[in-house]
Amino acid sequence: MSEPKAVIEVRNLLACFGDRVILDRISLDVYPGEILAVIGPSGCGKTTLLRNLTGLLPPDGGEIRFWGKDVTRLDEDERAQILRRIGISFQSSALFNSMSAAENVGLPVEEFGRMDRDLASALVRMKLSLVGLGNCGHFMPSELSGGMKKRVGFARAVAMDPEIVFFDEPTTGLDPITAAGLDQLVKDLRRLMHCTMMVVTHDLQSIRAIADRVLMLDRGRIIFDGAVGEAEQSNHPRLRQFFERRPDAAIEELAAAGLPGGN
């Protein structure tokens, strides 16, 4: 059988901050229905990639194609139509503190839904129920735990039934039990909504639990793209360092000894 056509195609993507190159002409594909985990050390370009893909930060070069359309070349209206088909869950949840959980989830519904108030309210309740917070719509962000805030962020990300959902560090700062619950929720949302997901994360347990494929960035370049098991068995020094939780000194020792994984 032929390989499915990618829903996201990135070609020679360049991102810079001043003279510093963050993403150095990288290329990648994301396929329908998969959960792709983007991993790598702090400062490697993971979040910059996410911002480039979601339109929050324009790239300095290259192409970003969603469903075959290069969003870097579309006009504002055409780009907006593409972006309405995606959802974003931010690392800090990015909830508005002056708005209730339901009001936060209702923001994209109000902006893009074009439906009457009763139907919009029912949709918001349904999305909150989908993430296990059906009775919490009246809570303010200050009344929610860290895990609950993440769930509200998830509900807002899927409010308009997106075809692609991006997650930025969905389990950061959470205890293992809460994090495991969110991992399961990510998988449940993918199954129920038949959507494609890209997850930026450094959580090893989360990567093993949810990822169909792993893409590792290091110093602005892609150094691995493949299955989780292949990544864990790789002799590449950065992959070994990441999955074995080794400090930089351990990698330097391997290099000095001339052992596999040192360079």
Buried (B, 14 or more C-beta within 10 A) or exposed (E): EEEEEBBBBBBEBBBBEEEEBBBBBBEBBBBBEBBBBBBBBEBBBBBBBBBBBBBBBEBBEBBBBBBEBBBBEBEEEEBEEBBBBBBBBBBEBEBEEEBBBBBBBBBBBBEEBEEEEEEBBEBBBEBBBBBBBEEBBEBBBEEBEBBBBBBBBBBBBBBBEBBBBBBBBBBBEBEEEBBBBBBEBBBEBBEEBEBBBBBBBBBBEBBBBBBBBBBBBBBBBBBBBEEBEEBBEBEBBBBBBBBEEBEEEBBEEBEEEEEEBBE
